[in-house]
């Protein structure tokens, strides 16, 4: 079903064996098809998922339709400011809510991840995003991107690469496709 709210993951003491895992049970997953599983389509402005706790795992969720109140804000489908975050099997698309286009939106934005920390993005599909599909704005992090497709991004903003911006990161990218992006 559709959930019209945002989620902030912040405030737990986490580690490699004690962590947040936000997922969808088998049988309720999107399987790469829009509107076929759990869908987050918020009706208010903000990051759809704001991950601030280390070791958070976000899996099997469709994220669409988020917006900015004005063109100067930057709200993302998934905003990560945590170490050892794992984003897996996400379907992130169409950051337009109603008729308002969101030129500052990224599908996934990595901001305030500390140096030497690691974020892994795998098995995700990201498309029809106004700015970047994946945008790193953190210094000297480790970024792993595996088996991910980024398509049709960057059509509203010319100052950031529209596909996968890995500037300032040590990057491992495998089996990833990025096309039709500015």
N, C-alpha and C positions, 0 to 999 in steps of 0.2 A: 503494500500500500504506500501511499504518499504521506510524508511527514513534512510539515510546513514550518519547521523551526531550525535553529542552529544549535550546535553542540560545542561547548568549550571543555577541553580535557585539561584540568589544572587542579593541583592541590593534593595529590596522593604522593606518598613516598614510594617510588618505583625502583625496580632493579631488574636484572635479567630473568629472575624467576617470579617476580611479583609485579605485574604490569596490567595496564588497561588493554583489553581486547574487545574491540567493537566490530561485530561481524553479523552476518545474516545466516540463519540455519539452512542447511541443504534443503532443497525443495522450494525455498523462497528467494533464491539468488537470481540475479539478472541474466546470467549466462551470456553476456554481451549484447543483449537485446533491450532497447529502451522500454521503460515502463513494465518490465516483466518481473521485477522483484521489488525490493525496498528502495524507494525513491525519496531523496531529500530535495524538496523544491520550496525554499523558504519564502515567506510572504513579507519579511522585514529585512532591512539591510544588515550586513555583517558577514564575516567569514562563515561559511556553512559548517566547516569543522575547523576549530582553532586548537591545535595540538601543542600543549605547553609542557606536558609531563613526559619525561624520558621513557623509552621502551614501549610507547604506545603502538598498538597494532590496529590498523583500520582496514577492513576487508569486505569485499563483496557488496559494496554500496553504490548506488547510482546517485550522482549529484548533478543538479541542473537548476537553472532559473534564478540564480542569485543576482542581486543588483546593488548598485551604489545609490545613496541619496543624492549625491552630486558627483560631477565628473572628477573632483579632486580627491575623493577617497579611493582606497585600494582594498577592495574586499575580494577574497579568493574562494574558490571551491574548497581547497584545503590549504590552510596556513600552518606551517610547521616551525616551531621554535623549541625543538627538543632533540636530545641525542637518542640514537638507536630507534628512531621512528621507522615503522614498516608500513608502507602503503601498498596493498596487494589486491588485485582484481577489482579495481575501481573503474567505474564508467562515469567520466566527468565531461559534461558537454553543455553547450548553449547557455552562456552566462547572461542572456537577455531575459529580463523579467518584464512581461507586458511589452510596451513599445519602447522602453528606455534601454538603450544600449550602454554597456558598461565598459568604457575604453580602458580602465585601469585594472581590469580583472585578469588574474592568472588562474589556470586550472589548478596548479599546485605552486605555492610560493614558499620558499625556504628563507626565512628571515629571522635573525637573532639566534641561529644555531651557532654554538660556540666553536672556536677553532679546534680542529682534530676530532670533532664529533662526526657521527655517521648517520646518514639517512638513506634508506633503500626504497626505491619505487619499482614495483615489478608487476607484470601481467595487467597493466592498466591500458585503457583506451581513453584518449583525451582529444576532443575535437570541438570545432565551432566556438573557439574562445577568442575574445577580443584582443587580448595581449598575448602572453606566453602560455604555452601548454605547461611547461615546467620552467620556473624562474628562480634561480639561486641568487640571493642577495646577501649571503653570509660569507665571511672570510675564512679561507683555509679549511673547509670542511671536506669530508669524504662523502661522495655522492655516488651511489650505485643505481643504475637504471637498467633493468633487464626485461626483455620480452614486452616492451611497451610500444604503443602506437600513438603518435601525435600528428593530427591532421587538421588542416584548415584553421590555423591560429595566426595571431598577429595582424589581423586586418584592420584594427582601429588605432594602433600605436606604432609610430615609426622609431622610437628611441630605444626599444628593447627587441631583441631577437624574438620572432614570433613562435619559434618552435621550442627548442630546448636551450635555455641559457645556463651554461655551466661555468661561466666566468667566476674566478676566485675559488674554484673547487678542485680537488683531486678526484677524477672521475673514472668510473668503470662503466662502460656502456656495452651491452651485449644484446644481440637479436632485437634491436629497436629500430623502428621505422619512423621517420619524420618527413612529411611531405605536404605540399600545397600550403606552406607557411611562409610568411614574410621573413 
